[in-house]
Amino acid sequence: MSRRRRIAKGCGIGCGGLIALVVVTAAVLAIWKPWAPEIVVTDPSAGGTRITDQGLTGNYYPAAGGKRAPGVLVLGGSEGGIGVAADAIARQLSREGFSALALSYWGAPGQPKRMEELPLETFDTALSWLRSQSTVNPDGTAVVGASKGGEAAVLLASRHPDVSATVGYVPTHVVWGGFDQAEPWRMVTGMGSTWSAGGAPVPYVPYSDGFRGGDLVELYRMSLRENLASHQDAIIPVERASGPMLLVCGEKDTMWASCEMSREIEKRARAKGGPEVTVLAYPEGGHMIAGPPIPSGVPPWEQLGAFGGTPDSNAAAMADGWPKVVAFLRQNLTP
């Protein structure tokens, strides 16, 4: 065999991973722009308090009027810190009669700097802290999470039968590998699980090395097709949850297939005698549909179409979905 043919054959075996690395890196750089400002830890607005107890970092908004109310733990996603959206959800929930804690679980000072093997015990501590507050009724606690926070919310509910209700915005039915905005090539060069428990990584679905371009949703779909069969332990055991779940997703999500994965959660819960799961799917919605409505002209509104859908369609999904989320929480939490 000629030297040229040997090189070509070797490249056919090994260059696929290199191409995937370059493509994934380019896609993540284009979307997340790691050269952008540092992770934001949003200051609490009026009525809120910065929490630093027990190693936690969060913004706490007790129910309006200081009354004893159901507690809600609010989790943002791969933006890290306390994003504007997570803070807005917690703030609005307090106005709706809940006591809400918007939690930073990575990226804040003193916390891990990337989404890899983040300890689930952080959420355990946050739930315990929330229930201990004089403005919280400990008999009714919920978790609301978006994107990677939606993954965490479903996972957390499966670990805590005492969670009374769960809202997952654009969630996933499996645990994924970590996400590193600063060094995105690590996603295809051996990045570990997003989560850990008891010091050990939680089983996860690794990323495919066959991605050749397009929206990141295709990377996630490809990874499920290629790797889920051999990583069944990465499927979140939603049947262990006790409280009902409301999953809100967009059919045009270009980050990951949130509606397909939401339906997998619903399917598993039904097949295995798990909690009631309702999927609220928006045909024209994308990834950015979490939280209360954003009026046209407000700066975040222009970013709503970043990961599928349009600002108009995603704003419409938020306007329709938010009252349903609030009604779901009121129905399933002890006042």
C-alpha positions, 0 to 999 in steps of 0.5 A, a space after each residue: 500500500 502506498 504512503 498516500 493510501 495509508 495516510 488516507 486510510 488513517 485519516 478515514 478512521 481518525 479524522 472524523 473525530 477531528 472534524 467533529 471537534 472543529 464543527 462542534 467548537 465552531 457551533 458553540 462559539 457562534 452560539 455562546 460567544 465565550 468572549 462575551 461578558 463574564 457570567 452574570 450573578 444578577 442582583 436581587 430586585 426590590 423585595 429580594 435578598 441575596 442568599 449566601 447561607 450554607 455555601 449557597 448563592 441565590 436571590 430569595 423573593 418571599 411571597 408578597 406581603 411576607 405571608 407563609 407560602 409554597 416554596 419554589 426553587 428556580 434553576 437557570 441553565 448553561 448561562 451560569 450564575 443567576 441569569 436575568 431570566 431565572 431572577 425574573 421567574 423568581 421575582 414574578 412567582 413571589 408576586 403570584 403568591 410563592 416564595 421563590 429562590 433563584 439559585 446559582 449552581 455554577 459560575 458564581 464566585 467560589 463555584 465551579 467554572 464549567 458545567 461538569 460534575 456539578 454536585 447535586 448536593 447543592 440542590 439538596 441544600 437549597 431545598 432544605 434551606 428553602 423549606 426552613 424559611 419562616 415564609 415557606 410552607 414546607 409541605 409544598 415545594 416545587 422546582 422550576 428549571 429551564 434548559 440545563 436547569 430543566 434537566 436538573 429539575 427532572 433529575 431532582 424530582 426523581 431524587 426527592 419524592 417530597 418535591 410536590 410539583 416540577 416545571 421543566 422548560 425545554 427539558 431533557 429525559 437523559 443526563 448529558 455530558 457537560 458543557 464548557 463555553 470557554 473550551 467547547 472542544 472538550 465536548 467531543 474530547 472526553 468531557 464528563 457528566 454534567 452532574 455528580 452525586 456522592 462524589 461520583 459522576 452521574 451516568 450520562 449520554 456522551 456526545 457523538 463524534 460524527 457531527 458534521 455541522 448544522 444546529 446543535 439539536 442535530 448533535 443531540 439527536 445524533 448522540 441519542 441515536 448512537 449512544 443511548 442504547 449503551 448508556 441506558 443508565 443515563 435515562 432519568 428515572 422519572 418514575 421515582 418522582 411523586 409530584 406531577 410535572 408540567 413540561 413546556 417545549 418548542 417544536 422549533 428548538 434548535 438547541 436540543 430536541 426539547 419536545 421529543 425529549 419531553 415526550 420521552 419523559 411522559 412516555 416513561 412515566 406512563 409506562 412505569 407508573 410514575 407521576 402525571 406528566 403534561 407536555 405543553 408543546 408550542 409548534 412555533 416555539 424555540 428554546 427561549 420560551 421560559 418565564 413570564 412574557 417579555 414585552 416587545 421593545 424590551 432588550 431581551 425580546 430581540 434575543 428570544 429567537 436565538 435558538 429557534 422560533 422567532 421573537 414573536 412566536 417565542 414571546 407568544 409561547 411565553 404569554 400563553 404558557 406562563 399563566 398555565 405554569 402559575 395555575 399548575 403550581 397553585 393547583 399542586 402546592 399546599 397554600 
